[in-house]
Amino acid sequence: MVGEQTHRLSMADGQTVLVRDWPHPKARDPVLIVHGLGEHSGRYRRLAQWFHARGYAVRCYDQRGHGETTGPRGALRHEDDLLEDLAIVYNDYADQQPRLPLLLGHSMGGLVAARAVLDGRVTPAALVLSSPALRSLESVWMMRLAKLLARVVPNLPLRNGLPSEKLTHDMQAVAAYRNDPLRHRWVTPRLADFIFRAGASSIADALRLSVPTLLLVAGSDDVVDPSGSRDFAAGAVATRQLTTRFFDTLYHELFNEAEPARSQVLKQLGDWLQRRTSAPLPNPPLHAGEGAN
């Protein structure tokens, strides 16, 4: 695998974000990965390697307020910062590639990716949503409070309350997450309000889905409410663009689940990608610790 490369890219307001690239000398397609709340692009190295072994060039980036991108943790200057940032990173990547990149978003990153596509900010070759944050488990009262605080103290740092023990059944992955120095525990009212509103509007706008999309849903998710994905899927049926795969017993981080579940998730992803192309995906040999995928 070609080595990981990092650089910084300037956003519309002058903020710079850290970008990780895994170039491929003979890439069949590029893919851009968007991470979730409180985490960072470095947590997607294993998924990047999975794509790379199958002939894909890969890019991931630390969203503002996350990872090695500077700035207050979990904070936004404007409510649509994450959407504008995604468009800049995606278009910069597309300009360097012979074909349009696929777009893959997990959790909050899945919400950002979905909303950006529904708004027409980006039009990827295809879209993959992993446990997207389309509906929160928070109460209506908490959502109203977030809306109020977003007007008064928009960047007040608050604990995000993510239950790390419910991210995956793989306890080693849970321990790595807890000990990750780039992971943070914060969310601000402006970011929380964006997540709540963008999730609801994405479900309402599901009929506008215009690109081939794979929706991967963790049925035992205690981080986001999987009913949001179910309602989005129901709303998008008429578009004939959506393929949905439910994993009833799995936790939030489907790509980090314990084996054999992780391999089952990746097989569904691989099968869907193969159906999108005329050429079969290569089947690389297993490496120690990778598992059957």
ABEGO torsion letter per residue (X at the ends): XBBBBBBBBBBAAGBBBBBBBBBBABBABBBBBBBBBGBBAAAAAAAAAAAAAAGBBBBBBBBBGBEABBEBBGBBABAAAAAAAAAAAAAAAAAABABBBBBBBBEAAAAAAAAAAAAGABBBABBBBBGBBABBABBAAAAAAAAAAAAABAABBBBAGBBAAAABABAAAAAAAAABAABBABBBAAAAAAAAAAAAAAAAAAAABABBBBBBBBAABAABBAAAAAAAAAAAAAAGABBBBBBAABBABAAABBOAAAAAAAAAAAAAAAAABABBBBBBBBBBGAEBX
